[in-house]
Amino acid sequence: MNNATATSPCEPCAEALDALDVLSQGLEQTRVLADECRRFARAVACEDGMQQVAETLCRAIHRMAELEEDLLYPAAREALAGSPAIALAELEHATAREIIRQMQRTDPREARYGALVVALTDCVERHAHQEQAELFPQVRAAHMDLSELGQRLTVRQQELGTLA
């Protein structure tokens, strides 16, 4: 039983989540936002609510990408030499960033904005599935120190703020 308190000198370590647990939680939060955006985009013309949720999703994507690119991918690249899974994940990040750039240049009242939101949500779903189905099992099988990486991810996540 874990009796860590708020006065613990290493509060981020209290739950002792491994790196893949930390990232899976972030991916799930991002998926929930993507689902909410998708419902808005397919149900109604763009309104303030969809734009606010879409902007929240964009911030979550940037934070998750930063965590993965700064901490997970370098460690995984070293452990999984030759695996295309990391290159694919990085390409998906680049795709999401390009869609976000286009969203920022598009009037939210235009039909194109809603289409870009749907494209972004599809990108998020595809990326989360690819990581959880392909990359994460490879990382786990490589016997990386996922506890230590999980602690670093948790600290970095706190520095970046919450995903939403």
TAHU-V720419 format. One record per helix or strand of 2 or more residues. SS is the DSSP state (h for helix, s for strand). FROM is the first residue (numbers start at 0). LEN is the number of residues. Records with the same first field share a line. If there is no record, write none. Layout:
# TAHU-V720419
SS: FROM-LEN + FROM-LEN
This chain:
# TAHU-V720419
h: 10-3 + 18-25 + 47-32 + 83-21 + 110-31 + 145-15
